[in-house]
């Protein structure tokens, strides 16, 4: 399929990271003489997208109540066949990880998942970097024969967006008609991965917490101090916490001011999701747990006793203030 060097960024309701990806796409498009298209799956102010680097914004209408990722993938694939961009980028969110591979399959092209960096050559060839072999190496991947080149980018790994206040661009409203098998009729409030990615304070639990009840206790503390709860992959796999709380290579990347790791051993795939935190406090009863080596403050002992004592002193200081 003959394509251009244009770059399409598919927005997925995490505006901060969507804008960061648009800024990255803009810098890459300058290298290969392409244009940047923002394809937004949600309602947003297109001016932000343009100032972040988009030359044209497609606002897709009709998706508000659609919860059928397969149907959305078919709609996007049809749009991509019609316009033939050279590169398509998604966020590596829960929805992005569901839609992107389906779109790649429909277009008979490849997909590199969970990229941590991207680089564009003048020819339009995309160099995609992602951790491999348990994060022991960084692999550079290219899709040199098929187009479009497709990748999902881990939220939080790119630099903050750079805005150009005087940039102008085109906005197109595209109505989408989907015969969806799944529609959204309601929702229950819960801590979302979007809130977690923006949190300034995170208390994250590992499998060492031992139960859902233990995570409820972490959540109580987090609410009191204005933070959010995170979890390691092992804790999520054990059923102690929902996937939206998962931090790491297969979850989300976070950059809080304070990260409190409780009962987390510190496997490499977890560390890559939180090592950009300003301060890391690790609580673990295993003095040889790897995460203690990465922490600014390491505490060895039973997590519940330590947190109870700390939270009690925190409440006393709060009352005094």
C-alpha positions, 0 to 999 in steps of 0.5 A: 500500500502506497502511503505518505509520511504523515503521522496519526496519533489516536487520542484515548481520554488521557489528554496530558499524554495524548498531547505529549505524544502529539508533540513527539509526533510533531518533532518526528514529522519535521524530520520526514516532511510529514504532517501530524493528524490527531484522531480523538476518540473523545470530546476535547478542545482541538486547539490544544491538539493543534498547539501541541503539534497537530496539523489537522484534528479529526473529532470522531463523533458517535463513540460516546456510548460505544464500549465495543473495541472491535467495532471501533477498530473496524471504524479506525481501520476504514479511516486509515485505509482511506487516508494511508498515513505512514505511521499510526501511534496509540497510547498503551492504555487498556483501550489502546492495547485492545484497539491497536492490535485489532487495527494492525490485524485488519490492515495486515501490518505490524505493531510494536507494543509498549514503546518507551521512545520513538525516532523518525528517519528522513525516509519515514522509517520509524525506529521503535524502542521498547524493553525486552527480555525482562527489561534487561535490554532495550530493543530497537524495532523497525517495520521496514516492509509494511505500512502503516508502521504502528506502535503503542507508547507507554503513558508517562515516558515522553516529555511533557508537551511543548505548546506553540501558541500561534500554531494553526490547523484544520479541524474536521468533525467526522460522524461515525456510525457503528453497529456495536455489540457492546454499549455503555449504559452506566458506570460505577465510580472508581479510581481510574488509571487516569487519576493514578497517572496524575497522582502526586502521592501513590501508595502501591502494594505488592503481593506481600500485602496478602489480601484485598482487605489489605489493599482496602487499608492502603486505599483508606490511607491514600484517601486521607493523605490525598493520594491514590493506590497502585499495585504490582502485577503480582498483586493484580494477578493474585486478585488483590487489586484491579488492573486499573491500579497496575503500575509497571511494564504491563500497566502504566508509568507514573511520576508522583512526588512521593511513591510508597512501595509496600510489600513490593519485591521490585521486579524490573518490570515494576521498576520501569513504571515508577522509577521516575518518582521524585522520592521512593519509600519502600517498606518490606519485611525482606531485607534483600528485596531489590526495591530497597536498593532503589528507594530513597528511604528503605524500611524493613519490617511488617508493613501493617505495623509500620503504616499504622504507626506512621498514619497515627503520627500523621493524624496527630500532626494534622490535629496539631496543625 
